Amino acid sequence: MNRFVAVLLSLLIAFPLLGQQNKKQEEKSFREKVEATKVAYFTEKLNLTPQEAQVFWPVYNKWWGERQEAYKKVHESVDAIVKLEEKGGYSDPQMKKLINQYAQNLALEAEIFDMYVDEFYKILPTEKVAKIFVAEKGFRDILTKMWREKKHHQKEDKKPEVK
């Protein structure tokens, strides 16, 4: 009887863990699909030669990572302003400090942009540098569509089967 209870408890503990593992795998698979789509889309839209692609992608990926970090800081700082303002009862120096931090984070974001645009000019002709930003807009649209499809499929998977 004790062995049966132990096996039953093990199974009850294991099933949620299997679900979590499956979600992690699905998320990893989705990220890989997004990355592959991005590489193919940008390579086509920028009309990158193999030599250009070899130099472009490390620079672009580094830029992307730094942009994400800066973007996160901007949103954290504006969230801090919102929270303090909603809370009320703050002092001018408190709010000025948060506003200054927000401005610094926006400036950092712009600095990163400027720095990498210069890097792109070193490795690509101006026409292709311009296409980076056009491709980014187009890819955001594709990413939005992919995200919606993913959410739609998740909802479909959760619906009970009609018999």
Steps between C-alpha positions, in 0.01 A plus 500: 500500500784741587669426168172573315462836680864588424455420129173696489659803668796480262266503201300790639819699544642399162202599281517875572876489446448335161261781407757762601769323301268490198430876533872574520563289191216673312636841599851402390361369172306823445811713569701288256228540236497878556879517471507293181222712349687817596826386341326396178288817487786743561738317269244520221387858564856632531612280211806400703781316331645209698802717586278788617281265702803355675602849619149644544342243732748522790473882497121493468460242778722701733300814417176314560614383844617844605178656372294253699691583819463875440130457417452308823668780699282764334185309591614431853572868555168615359323233708672640811370849413148365450507310831629798696250733336210261571615457859508876550659681790841507334756777527631697204853360543363142487311565179783702344736211565266258320443742211875549461551122501234466231669769289840329543353169390344660192836660421670161540253349256579776247874463560482128427305571182753757380796277581363203308386703202864603467599131523250408230644769270839334540374163379215580259422758232260779599216345299520180707533690828172677417341164423584378852241736645243425232554128560464550876156652452396221265635236734310650797183450296597137431588447866163639608327258261709207627420591861127522427507164322684346795241636743217383273645148485543495877133591541401230249705242692324592825145470359321182602430258219142502374368153439 
